[in-house]
Amino acid sequence: MLPSMPAHPASLLILAALALAGCSSGAGNGPAASVPQADMPARCPDIAVRDGTRSLRTQNHSATIIQTTRSCSVIDGRLAVQVRVAGDVSFIGTSPAELPIRVAVVDGASVQYSQLGRQSVTPGASTFTFLDSALRLTEPAGPNVTIYVGFDERN
């Protein structure tokens, strides 16, 4: 468990930008904020941080996911989803960090999409923002479809 630390001013700026950038859910806990019907397809899947994957600690750095957002649009009859993950990072050493972030879409027990991405972070940075814009789903997404994000230490 990582110790609780006060929010860094840069973290607050990222959170503000993400809140304005799209439909969001507070760190993946609960339903997404409402967006006017004209701006959002019939069903944009909920987003959540997978249990046990919110924090990552290595001998050189520690990172915590603090915000998730997703925005949806229909392109060529498919649901195009952009997923953003933002968080705090602290460095113990002077080596850069490669944060392994997985985005997965689950419909009930069926995995529809799973992609491992890497976010580079240099020492001195206190925040990170990751974007996956490759996600395409059959539109509309059903009520059991959920987007999960989190650090993937098994990579």
BAPAKE-712251 format. One record per residue: residue number from 1; residue in one letter; x, z, y of N, C-alpha, C in turn. Coordinates in nm, 2 decimals, always signed. Example, Ala and Ser with C-alpha at 12.3 -4.5 7.8 and 13.67 -1.06 7.14 Angstrom:
BEGIN
<n 1, res a, nxx +1.32, nzz +0.78, nyy -0.57, caxx +1.23, cazz +0.78, cayy -0.45, cxx +1.32, czz +0.78, cyy -0.33>
<n 2, res s, nxx +1.28, nzz +0.71, nyy -0.22, caxx +1.37, cazz +0.71, cayy -0.11, cxx +1.29, czz +0.79, cyy +0.00>
***
This chain:
BEGIN
<n 1, res m, nxx +0.08, nzz +0.00, nyy -0.12, caxx +0.00, cazz +0.00, cayy +0.00, cxx +0.09, czz +0.00, cyy +0.12>
<n 2, res l, nxx +0.06, nzz -0.09, nyy +0.22, caxx +0.14, cazz -0.09, cayy +0.34, cxx +0.09, czz +0.01, cyy +0.44>
<n 3, res p, nxx +0.18, nzz +0.07, nyy +0.51, caxx +0.14, cazz +0.17, cayy +0.61, cxx +0.06, czz +0.10, cyy +0.72>
<n 4, res s, nxx -0.03, nzz +0.18, nyy +0.78, caxx -0.11, cazz +0.12, cayy +0.89, cxx -0.02, czz +0.12, cyy +1.02>
<n 5, res m, nxx -0.03, nzz +0.00, nyy +1.09, caxx +0.05, cazz -0.02, cayy +1.21, cxx -0.04, czz -0.06, cyy +1.32>
<n 6, res p, nxx -0.01, nzz -0.03, nyy +1.44, caxx -0.09, cazz -0.07, cayy +1.55, cxx -0.09, czz -0.23, cyy +1.57>
<n 7, res a, nxx -0.19, nzz -0.28, nyy +1.62, caxx -0.20, cazz -0.43, cayy +1.63, cxx -0.09, czz -0.47, cyy +1.73>
<n 8, res h, nxx -0.03, nzz -0.58, nyy +1.70, caxx +0.07, cazz -0.64, cayy +1.79, cxx +0.00, czz -0.73, cyy +1.89>
<n 9, res p, nxx +0.04, nzz -0.74, nyy +2.02, caxx -0.03, cazz -0.82, cayy +2.11, cxx -0.04, czz -0.97, cyy +2.07>
<n 10, res a, nxx +0.06, nzz -1.02, nyy +2.00, caxx +0.05, cazz -1.16, cayy +1.95, cxx -0.06, czz -1.17, cyy +1.85>
<n 11, res s, nxx -0.08, nzz -1.07, nyy +1.77, caxx -0.19, cazz -1.07, cayy +1.66, cxx -0.32, czz -1.08, cyy +1.73>
<n 12, res l, nxx -0.34, nzz -1.01, nyy +1.84, caxx -0.47, cazz -1.02, cayy +1.91, cxx -0.49, czz -1.16, cyy +1.97>
<n 13, res l, nxx -0.39, nzz -1.22, nyy +2.02, caxx -0.41, cazz -1.36, cayy +2.07, cxx -0.45, czz -1.46, cyy +1.96>
<n 14, res i, nxx -0.38, nzz -1.44, nyy +1.84, caxx -0.42, cazz -1.53, cayy +1.72, cxx -0.56, czz -1.50, cyy +1.68>
<n 15, res l, nxx -0.60, nzz -1.38, nyy +1.68, caxx -0.74, cazz -1.34, cayy +1.64, cxx -0.84, czz -1.40, cyy +1.74>
<n 16, res a, nxx -0.81, nzz -1.40, nyy +1.87, caxx -0.90, cazz -1.45, cayy +1.97, cxx -0.91, czz -1.60, cyy +1.95>
<n 17, res a, nxx -0.80, nzz -1.67, nyy +1.93, caxx -0.80, cazz -1.82, cayy +1.91, cxx -0.88, czz -1.86, cyy +1.79>
<n 18, res l, nxx -0.86, nzz -1.78, nyy +1.68, caxx -0.93, cazz -1.81, cayy +1.55, cxx -1.08, czz -1.79, cyy +1.57>
<n 19, res a, nxx -1.12, nzz -1.69, nyy +1.64, caxx -1.26, cazz -1.66, cayy +1.67, cxx -1.32, czz -1.78, cyy +1.74>
<n 20, res l, nxx -1.25, nzz -1.84, nyy +1.83, caxx -1.30, cazz -1.95, cayy +1.91, cxx -1.29, czz -2.08, cyy +1.83>
<n 21, res a, nxx -1.21, nzz -2.09, nyy +1.73, caxx -1.18, cazz -2.21, cayy +1.66, cxx -1.28, czz -2.26, cyy +1.56>
<n 22, res g, nxx -1.36, nzz -2.16, nyy +1.50, caxx -1.46, cazz -2.21, cayy +1.40, cxx -1.54, czz -2.09, cyy +1.35>
<n 23, res c, nxx -1.61, nzz -2.12, nyy +1.25, caxx -1.69, cazz -2.02, cayy +1.18, cxx -1.60, czz -1.92, cyy +1.11>
<n 24, res s, nxx -1.63, nzz -1.79, nyy +1.13, caxx -1.53, cazz -1.69, cayy +1.07, cxx -1.61, czz -1.58, cyy +1.01>
<n 25, res s, nxx -1.53, nzz -1.51, nyy +0.93, caxx -1.58, cazz -1.38, cayy +0.87, cxx -1.46, czz -1.28, cyy +0.90>
<n 26, res g, nxx -1.50, nzz -1.16, nyy +0.94, caxx -1.40, cazz -1.06, cayy +0.96, cxx -1.31, czz -1.03, cyy +0.84>
<n 27, res a, nxx -1.20, nzz -1.09, nyy +0.83, caxx -1.10, cazz -1.06, cayy +0.73, cxx -1.16, czz -1.09, cyy +0.59>
<n 28, res g, nxx -1.26, nzz -1.17, nyy +0.58, caxx -1.32, cazz -1.21, cayy +0.46, cxx -1.42, czz -1.11, cyy +0.40>
<n 29, res n, nxx -1.46, nzz -1.01, nyy +0.48, caxx -1.55, cazz -0.91, cayy +0.43, cxx -1.69, czz -0.93, cyy +0.49>
<n 30, res g, nxx -1.77, nzz -1.00, nyy +0.41, caxx -1.91, cazz -1.02, cayy +0.46, cxx -1.94, czz -1.16, cyy +0.49>
<n 31, res p, nxx -2.07, nzz -1.19, nyy +0.53, caxx -2.11, cazz -1.32, cayy +0.56, cxx -2.05, czz -1.38, cyy +0.68>
<n 32, res a, nxx -2.04, nzz -1.51, nyy +0.69, caxx -1.98, cazz -1.57, cayy +0.80, cxx -2.07, czz -1.57, cyy +0.92>
<n 33, res a, nxx -2.01, nzz -1.58, nyy +1.04, caxx -2.09, cazz -1.58, cayy +1.16, cxx -2.17, czz -1.70, cyy +1.17>
<n 34, res s, nxx -2.28, nzz -1.69, nyy +1.25, caxx -2.38, cazz -1.80, cayy +1.26, cxx -2.32, czz -1.91, cyy +1.35>
<n 35, res v, nxx -2.35, nzz -2.03, nyy +1.32, caxx -2.31, cazz -2.14, cayy +1.40, cxx -2.43, czz -2.23, cyy +1.42>
<n 36, res p, nxx -2.45, nzz -2.29, nyy +1.53, caxx -2.57, cazz -2.37, cayy +1.55, cxx -2.58, czz -2.48, cyy +1.45>
<n 37, res q, nxx -2.71, nzz -2.50, nyy +1.40, caxx -2.73, cazz -2.60, cayy +1.29, cxx -2.67, czz -2.74, cyy +1.32>
<n 38, res a, nxx -2.67, nzz -2.78, nyy +1.44, caxx -2.62, cazz -2.92, cayy +1.47, cxx -2.47, czz -2.93, cyy +1.44>
<n 39, res d, nxx -2.40, nzz -2.82, nyy +1.45, caxx -2.26, cazz -2.82, cayy +1.43, cxx -2.21, czz -2.79, cyy +1.29>
<n 40, res m, nxx -2.30, nzz -2.75, nyy +1.20, caxx -2.26, cazz -2.71, cayy +1.07, cxx -2.34, czz -2.78, cyy +0.96>
<n 41, res p, nxx -2.28, nzz -2.83, nyy +0.86, caxx -2.36, cazz -2.89, cayy +0.75, cxx -2.46, czz -2.79, cyy +0.69>
<n 42, res a, nxx -2.55, nzz -2.83, nyy +0.61, caxx -2.66, cazz -2.75, cayy +0.55, cxx -2.60, czz -2.62, cyy +0.49>
<n 43, res r, nxx -2.49, nzz -2.63, nyy +0.43, caxx -2.43, cazz -2.51, cayy +0.36, cxx -2.28, czz -2.51, cyy +0.36>
<n 44, res c, nxx -2.22, nzz -2.43, nyy +0.44, caxx -2.07, cazz -2.41, cayy +0.45, cxx -2.04, czz -2.29, cyy +0.36>
<n 45, res p, nxx -1.96, nzz -2.30, nyy +0.26, caxx -1.94, cazz -2.19, cayy +0.17, cxx -1.88, czz -2.06, cyy +0.24>
<n 46, res d, nxx -1.92, nzz -1.95, nyy +0.19, caxx -1.87, cazz -1.82, cayy +0.24, cxx -1.72, czz -1.82, cyy +0.20>
<n 47, res i, nxx -1.64, nzz -1.74, nyy +0.28, caxx -1.50, cazz -1.72, cayy +0.26, cxx -1.47, czz -1.58, cyy +0.24>
<n 48, res a, nxx -1.38, nzz -1.55, nyy +0.15, caxx -1.34, cazz -1.41, cayy +0.12, cxx -1.20, czz -1.40, cyy +0.08>
<n 49, res v, nxx -1.13, nzz -1.29, nyy +0.10, caxx -1.00, cazz -1.26, cayy +0.05, cxx -1.02, czz -1.21, cyy -0.09>
<n 50, res r, nxx -0.95, nzz -1.27, nyy -0.19, caxx -0.96, cazz -1.23, cayy -0.33, cxx -0.90, czz -1.09, cyy -0.34>
<n 51, res d, nxx -0.98, nzz -1.00, nyy -0.42, caxx -0.94, cazz -0.86, cayy -0.44, cxx -0.79, czz -0.85, cyy -0.48>
<n 52, res g, nxx -0.71, nzz -0.77, nyy -0.42, caxx -0.58, cazz -0.74, cayy -0.46, cxx -0.47, czz -0.84, cyy -0.40>
<n 53, res t, nxx -0.52, nzz -0.94, nyy -0.32, caxx -0.43, cazz -1.04, cayy -0.27, cxx -0.41, czz -1.04, cyy -0.11>
<n 54, res r, nxx -0.46, nzz -0.93, nyy -0.05, caxx -0.46, cazz -0.92, cayy +0.10, cxx -0.31, czz -0.90, cyy +0.15>
<n 55, res s, nxx -0.23, nzz -0.82, nyy +0.07, caxx -0.10, cazz -0.79, cayy +0.12, cxx +0.01, czz -0.84, cyy +0.02>
<n 56, res l, nxx +0.13, nzz -0.87, nyy +0.08, caxx +0.24, cazz -0.91, cayy +0.00, cxx +0.36, czz -0.84, cyy +0.06>
<n 57, res r, nxx +0.44, nzz -0.78, nyy -0.04, caxx +0.56, cazz -0.71, cayy +0.00, cxx +0.68, czz -0.75, cyy -0.09>
<n 58, res t, nxx +0.79, nzz -0.79, nyy -0.02, caxx +0.91, cazz -0.83, cayy -0.10, cxx +1.02, czz -0.74, cyy -0.04>
<n 59, res q, nxx +1.14, nzz -0.76, nyy -0.09, caxx +1.25, cazz -0.68, cayy -0.04, cxx +1.29, czz -0.73, cyy +0.10>
<n 60, res n, nxx +1.25, nzz -0.84, nyy +0.15, caxx +1.28, cazz -0.89, cayy +0.28, cxx +1.17, czz -0.89, cyy +0.39>
<n 61, res h, nxx +1.05, nzz -0.88, nyy +0.34, caxx +0.94, cazz -0.89, cayy +0.44, cxx +0.81, czz -0.83, cyy +0.38>
<n 62, res s, nxx +0.71, nzz -0.80, nyy +0.47, caxx +0.58, cazz -0.76, cayy +0.42, cxx +0.48, czz -0.84, cyy +0.51>
<n 63, res a, nxx +0.37, nzz -0.88, nyy +0.45, caxx +0.27, cazz -0.96, cayy +0.52, cxx +0.13, czz -0.91, cyy +0.48>
<n 64, res t, nxx +0.04, nzz -0.92, nyy +0.57, caxx -0.10, cazz -0.88, cayy +0.55, cxx -0.20, czz -0.98, cyy +0.61>
<n 65, res i, nxx -0.29, nzz -1.03, nyy +0.53, caxx -0.40, cazz -1.11, cayy +0.58, cxx -0.50, czz -1.03, cyy +0.67>
<n 66, res i, nxx -0.52, nzz -1.07, nyy +0.79, caxx -0.61, cazz -1.00, cayy +0.88, cxx -0.73, czz -1.08, cyy +0.92>
<n 67, res q, nxx -0.73, nzz -1.21, nyy +0.90, caxx -0.84, cazz -1.29, cayy +0.95, cxx -0.85, czz -1.42, cyy +0.86>
<n 68, res t, nxx -0.97, nzz -1.46, nyy +0.83, caxx -0.99, cazz -1.59, cayy +0.76, cxx -1.10, czz -1.66, cyy +0.83>
<n 69, res t, nxx -1.09, nzz -1.79, nyy +0.84, caxx -1.20, cazz -1.87, cayy +0.90, cxx -1.21, czz -2.00, cyy +0.82>
<n 70, res r, nxx -1.33, nzz -2.06, nyy +0.83, caxx -1.35, cazz -2.19, cayy +0.77, cxx -1.44, czz -2.27, cyy +0.86>
<n 71, res s, nxx -1.42, nzz -2.40, nyy +0.87, caxx -1.52, cazz -2.49, cayy +0.94, cxx -1.55, czz -2.61, cyy +0.85>
<n 72, res c, nxx -1.67, nzz -2.65, nyy +0.85, caxx -1.72, cazz -2.76, cayy +0.76, cxx -1.77, czz -2.88, cyy +0.84>
<n 73, res s, nxx -1.75, nzz -3.00, nyy +0.79, caxx -1.82, cazz -3.12, cayy +0.84, cxx -1.84, czz -3.21, cyy +0.72>
<n 74, res v, nxx -1.92, nzz -3.31, nyy +0.74, caxx -1.95, cazz -3.41, cayy +0.64, cxx -1.87, czz -3.53, cyy +0.67>
<n 75, res i, nxx -1.79, nzz -3.58, nyy +0.58, caxx -1.71, cazz -3.70, cayy +0.60, cxx -1.72, czz -3.78, cyy +0.47>
<n 76, res d, nxx -1.77, nzz -3.91, nyy +0.49, caxx -1.80, cazz -4.00, cayy +0.38, cxx -1.88, czz -3.93, cyy +0.27>
<n 77, res g, nxx -1.98, nzz -3.86, nyy +0.30, caxx -2.07, cazz -3.80, cayy +0.21, cxx -2.02, czz -3.68, cyy +0.14>
<n 78, res r, nxx -1.90, nzz -3.63, nyy +0.17, caxx -1.84, cazz -3.51, cayy +0.11, cxx -1.82, czz -3.41, cyy +0.22>
<n 79, res l, nxx -1.82, nzz -3.28, nyy +0.17, caxx -1.81, cazz -3.17, cayy +0.26, cxx -1.66, czz -3.14, cyy +0.28>
<n 80, res a, nxx -1.61, nzz -3.17, nyy +0.41, caxx -1.47, cazz -3.14, cayy +0.44, cxx -1.46, czz -3.00, cyy +0.50>
<n 81, res v, nxx -1.37, nzz -2.92, nyy +0.44, caxx -1.36, cazz -2.78, cayy +0.48, cxx -1.21, czz -2.76, cyy +0.53>
<n 82, res q, nxx -1.20, nzz -2.70, nyy +0.65, caxx -1.07, cazz -2.65, cayy +0.69, cxx -1.07, czz -2.50, cyy +0.68>
<n 83, res v, nxx -0.97, nzz -2.45, nyy +0.61, caxx -0.95, cazz -2.31, cayy +0.59, cxx -0.83, czz -2.26, cyy +0.66>
<n 84, res r, nxx -0.85, nzz -2.15, nyy +0.74, caxx -0.74, cazz -2.09, cayy +0.81, cxx -0.72, czz -1.95, cyy +0.77>
<n 85, res v, nxx -0.60, nzz -1.91, nyy +0.75, caxx -0.57, cazz -1.77, cayy +0.72, cxx -0.46, czz -1.72, cyy +0.82>
<n 86, res a, nxx -0.49, nzz -1.61, nyy +0.88, caxx -0.39, cazz -1.55, cayy +0.98, cxx -0.36, czz -1.41, cyy +0.94>
<n 87, res g, nxx -0.24, nzz -1.36, nyy +0.98, caxx -0.21, cazz -1.23, cayy +0.95, cxx -0.08, czz -1.18, cyy +1.02>
<n 88, res d, nxx -0.04, nzz -1.06, nyy +0.99, caxx +0.07, cazz -1.00, cayy +1.04, cxx +0.19, czz -1.01, cyy +0.94>
<n 89, res v, nxx +0.31, nzz -1.01, nyy +0.99, caxx +0.43, cazz -1.01, cayy +0.91, cxx +0.53, czz -0.93, cyy +0.97>
<n 90, res s, nxx +0.61, nzz -0.85, nyy +0.89, caxx +0.72, cazz -0.78, cayy +0.94, cxx +0.84, czz -0.80, cyy +0.85>
<n 91, res f, nxx +0.96, nzz -0.80, nyy +0.91, caxx +1.08, cazz -0.84, cayy +0.84, cxx +1.16, czz -0.71, cyy +0.82>
<n 92, res i, nxx +1.22, nzz -0.70, nyy +0.70, caxx +1.31, cazz -0.59, cayy +0.66, cxx +1.45, czz -0.64, cyy +0.68>
<n 93, res g, nxx +1.47, nzz -0.77, nyy +0.65, caxx +1.60, cazz -0.83, cayy +0.66, cxx +1.60, czz -0.94, cyy +0.76>
<n 94, res t, nxx +1.70, nzz -1.04, nyy +0.75, caxx +1.71, cazz -1.14, cayy +0.84, cxx +1.68, czz -1.28, cyy +0.78>
<n 95, res s, nxx +1.63, nzz -1.28, nyy +0.66, caxx +1.59, cazz -1.41, cayy +0.59, cxx +1.45, czz -1.45, cyy +0.63>
<n 96, res p, nxx +1.43, nzz -1.58, nyy +0.64, caxx +1.30, cazz -1.63, cayy +0.67, cxx +1.21, czz -1.61, cyy +0.55>
<n 97, res a, nxx +1.08, nzz -1.61, nyy +0.57, caxx +0.98, cazz -1.58, cayy +0.46, cxx +0.91, czz -1.71, cyy +0.43>
<n 98, res e, nxx +0.88, nzz -1.73, nyy +0.30, caxx +0.79, cazz -1.84, cayy +0.26, cxx +0.67, czz -1.77, cyy +0.19>
<n 99, res l, nxx +0.56, nzz -1.76, nyy +0.27, caxx +0.44, cazz -1.69, cayy +0.22, cxx +0.36, czz -1.78, cyy +0.13>
<n 100, res p, nxx +0.34, nzz -1.74, nyy +0.00, caxx +0.26, cazz -1.82, cayy -0.09, cxx +0.11, czz -1.79, cyy -0.08>
<n 101, res i, nxx +0.04, nzz -1.88, nyy -0.02, caxx -0.11, cazz -1.86, cayy +0.00, cxx -0.19, czz -1.96, cyy -0.08>
<n 102, res r, nxx -0.28, nzz -1.90, nyy -0.16, caxx -0.37, cazz -1.98, cayy -0.25, cxx -0.50, czz -1.99, cyy -0.19>
<n 103, res v, nxx -0.56, nzz -2.11, nyy -0.19, caxx -0.70, cazz -2.14, cayy -0.15, cxx -0.77, czz -2.19, cyy -0.27>
<n 104, res a, nxx -0.88, nzz -2.12, nyy -0.31, caxx -0.95, cazz -2.16, cayy -0.43, cxx -1.10, czz -2.16, cyy -0.40>
<n 105, res v, nxx -1.17, nzz -2.26, nyy -0.46, caxx -1.32, cazz -2.27, cayy -0.45, cxx -1.37, czz -2.24, cyy -0.58>
<n 106, res v, nxx -1.47, nzz -2.15, nyy -0.59, caxx -1.53, cazz -2.11, cayy -0.72, cxx -1.68, czz -2.13, cyy -0.71>
<n 107, res d, nxx -1.74, nzz -2.19, nyy -0.81, caxx -1.88, cazz -2.21, cayy -0.82, cxx -1.92, czz -2.14, cyy -0.94>
<n 108, res g, nxx -1.97, nzz -2.01, nyy -0.93, caxx -2.00, cazz -1.93, cayy -1.04, cxx -1.87, czz -1.90, cyy -1.12>
<n 109, res a, nxx -1.86, nzz -1.95, nyy -1.24, caxx -1.73, cazz -1.93, cayy -1.32, cxx -1.64, czz -2.05, cyy -1.32>
<n 110, res s, nxx -1.68, nzz -2.16, nyy -1.25, caxx -1.61, cazz -2.28, cayy -1.25, cxx -1.52, czz -2.29, cyy -1.12>
<n 111, res v, nxx -1.39, nzz -2.32, nyy -1.14, caxx -1.30, cazz -2.34, cayy -1.03, cxx -1.31, czz -2.49, cyy -0.99>
<n 112, res q, nxx -1.35, nzz -2.51, nyy -0.87, caxx -1.37, cazz -2.65, cayy -0.82, cxx -1.24, czz -2.70, cyy -0.75>
<n 113, res y, nxx -1.16, nzz -2.61, nyy -0.70, caxx -1.04, cazz -2.64, cayy -0.62, cxx -0.95, czz -2.53, cyy -0.62>
<n 114, res s, nxx -0.82, nzz -2.55, nyy -0.64, caxx -0.72, cazz -2.45, cayy -0.63, cxx -0.59, czz -2.51, cyy -0.58>
<n 115, res q, nxx -0.54, nzz -2.46, nyy -0.47, caxx -0.42, cazz -2.52, cayy -0.41, cxx -0.33, czz -2.41, cyy -0.36>
<n 116, res l, nxx -0.20, nzz -2.41, nyy -0.40, caxx -0.11, cazz -2.31, cayy -0.35, cxx -0.03, czz -2.38, cyy -0.23>
<n 117, res g, nxx -0.04, nzz -2.31, nyy -0.12, caxx +0.04, cazz -2.36, cayy +0.00, cxx +0.15, czz -2.26, cyy +0.03>
<n 118, res r, nxx +0.24, nzz -2.30, nyy +0.11, caxx +0.34, cazz -2.21, cayy +0.16, cxx +0.35, czz -2.21, cyy +0.31>
<n 119, res q, nxx +0.36, nzz -2.09, nyy +0.37, caxx +0.37, cazz -2.08, cayy +0.51, cxx +0.51, czz -2.02, cyy +0.55>
<n 120, res s, nxx +0.59, nzz -2.10, nyy +0.62, caxx +0.72, cazz -2.05, cayy +0.66, cxx +0.71, czz -1.97, cyy +0.78>
<n 121, res v, nxx +0.78, nzz -1.85, nyy +0.78, caxx +0.78, cazz -1.76, cayy +0.89, cxx +0.92, czz -1.72, cyy +0.92>
<n 122, res t, nxx +0.97, nzz -1.73, nyy +1.04, caxx +1.11, cazz -1.69, cayy +1.07, cxx +1.12, czz -1.55, cyy +1.12>
<n 123, res p, nxx +1.23, nzz -1.49, nyy +1.10, caxx +1.25, cazz -1.35, cayy +1.15, cxx +1.23, czz -1.35, cyy +1.30>
<n 124, res g, nxx +1.17, nzz -1.24, nyy +1.35, caxx +1.13, cazz -1.23, cayy +1.49, cxx +0.98, czz -1.25, cyy +1.51>
<n 125, res a, nxx +0.92, nzz -1.33, nyy +1.42, caxx +0.78, cazz -1.36, cayy +1.43, cxx +0.70, czz -1.23, cyy +1.38>
<n 126, res s, nxx +0.59, nzz -1.21, nyy +1.44, caxx +0.51, cazz -1.09, cayy +1.39, cxx +0.38, czz -1.14, cyy +1.34>
<n 127, res t, nxx +0.35, nzz -1.27, nyy +1.35, caxx +0.22, cazz -1.32, cayy +1.29, cxx +0.24, czz -1.45, cyy +1.22>
<n 128, res f, nxx +0.14, nzz -1.49, nyy +1.14, caxx +0.15, cazz -1.62, cayy +1.08, cxx +0.00, czz -1.68, cyy +1.08>
<n 129, res t, nxx +0.00, nzz -1.81, nyy +1.08, caxx -0.13, cazz -1.88, cayy +1.06, cxx -0.11, czz -2.00, cyy +0.97>
<n 130, res f, nxx -0.19, nzz -2.01, nyy +0.86, caxx -0.19, cazz -2.11, cayy +0.76, cxx -0.31, czz -2.19, cyy +0.77>
<n 131, res l, nxx -0.30, nzz -2.32, nyy +0.75, caxx -0.41, cazz -2.41, cayy +0.75, cxx -0.41, czz -2.50, cyy +0.63>
<n 132, res d, nxx -0.53, nzz -2.51, nyy +0.56, caxx -0.55, cazz -2.60, cayy +0.45, cxx -0.66, czz -2.69, cyy +0.49>
<n 133, res s, nxx -0.63, nzz -2.82, nyy +0.52, caxx -0.74, cazz -2.91, cayy +0.56, cxx -0.76, czz -3.02, cyy +0.46>
<n 134, res a, nxx -0.71, nzz -3.00, nyy +0.33, caxx -0.73, cazz -3.10, cayy +0.23, cxx -0.86, czz -3.08, cyy +0.15>
<n 135, res l, nxx -0.93, nzz -2.97, nyy +0.17, caxx -1.04, cazz -2.93, cayy +0.08, cxx -1.16, czz -3.02, cyy +0.10>
<n 136, res r, nxx -1.21, nzz -3.09, nyy +0.00, caxx -1.33, cazz -3.17, cayy +0.00, cxx -1.42, czz -3.13, cyy -0.12>
<n 137, res l, nxx -1.55, nzz -3.11, nyy -0.09, caxx -1.65, cazz -3.07, cayy -0.19, cxx -1.76, czz -3.17, cyy -0.19>
<n 138, res t, nxx -1.84, nzz -3.17, nyy -0.30, caxx -1.96, cazz -3.25, cayy -0.30, cxx -2.06, czz -3.17, cyy -0.21>
<n 139, res e, nxx -2.13, nzz -3.25, nyy -0.12, caxx -2.22, cazz -3.18, cayy -0.02, cxx -2.36, czz -3.20, cyy -0.07>
<n 140, res p, nxx -2.44, nzz -3.10, nyy -0.06, caxx -2.42, cazz -2.96, cayy -0.01, cxx -2.36, czz -2.87, cyy -0.11>
<n 141, res a, nxx -2.29, nzz -2.77, nyy -0.06, caxx -2.23, cazz -2.67, cayy -0.15, cxx -2.35, czz -2.58, cyy -0.20>
<n 142, res g, nxx -2.35, nzz -2.54, nyy -0.32, caxx -2.45, cazz -2.45, cayy -0.37, cxx -2.44, czz -2.31, cyy -0.33>
<n 143, res p, nxx -2.54, nzz -2.22, nyy -0.35, caxx -2.54, cazz -2.09, cayy -0.30, cxx -2.43, czz -2.00, cyy -0.37>
<n 144, res n, nxx -2.38, nzz -2.04, nyy -0.49, caxx -2.28, cazz -1.96, cayy -0.56, cxx -2.14, czz -2.01, cyy -0.53>
<n 145, res v, nxx -2.12, nzz -2.10, nyy -0.44, caxx -1.99, cazz -2.15, cayy -0.41, cxx -1.92, czz -2.05, cyy -0.31>
<n 146, res t, nxx -1.80, nzz -2.01, nyy -0.34, caxx -1.72, cazz -1.92, cayy -0.25, cxx -1.58, czz -1.97, cyy -0.24>
<n 147, res i, nxx -1.53, nzz -1.97, nyy -0.12, caxx -1.39, cazz -2.00, cayy -0.09, cxx -1.31, czz -1.87, cyy -0.10>
<n 148, res y, nxx -1.21, nzz -1.86, nyy -0.18, caxx -1.12, cazz -1.74, cayy -0.19, cxx -0.99, czz -1.78, cyy -0.14>
<n 149, res v, nxx -0.93, nzz -1.69, nyy -0.07, caxx -0.79, cazz -1.70, cayy -0.02, cxx -0.71, czz -1.57, cyy -0.05>
<n 150, res g, nxx -0.58, nzz -1.58, nyy -0.06, caxx -0.50, cazz -1.47, cayy -0.08, cxx -0.35, czz -1.50, cyy -0.11>
<n 151, res f, nxx -0.27, nzz -1.41, nyy -0.10, caxx -0.13, cazz -1.43, cayy -0.14, cxx -0.12, czz -1.44, cyy -0.29>
<n 152, res d, nxx -0.04, nzz -1.54, nyy -0.34, caxx -0.03, cazz -1.56, cayy -0.49, cxx +0.12, czz -1.53, cyy -0.52>
<n 153, res e, nxx +0.14, nzz -1.42, nyy -0.57, caxx +0.28, cazz -1.38, cayy -0.61, cxx +0.32, czz -1.44, cyy -0.74>
<n 154, res r, nxx +0.23, nzz -1.49, nyy -0.82, caxx +0.26, cazz -1.55, cayy -0.95, cxx +0.32, czz -1.69, cyy -0.94>
<n 155, res n, nxx +0.32, nzz -1.75, nyy -0.82, caxx +0.36, cazz -1.89, cayy -0.80, cxx +0.48, czz -1.92, cyy -0.88>
***
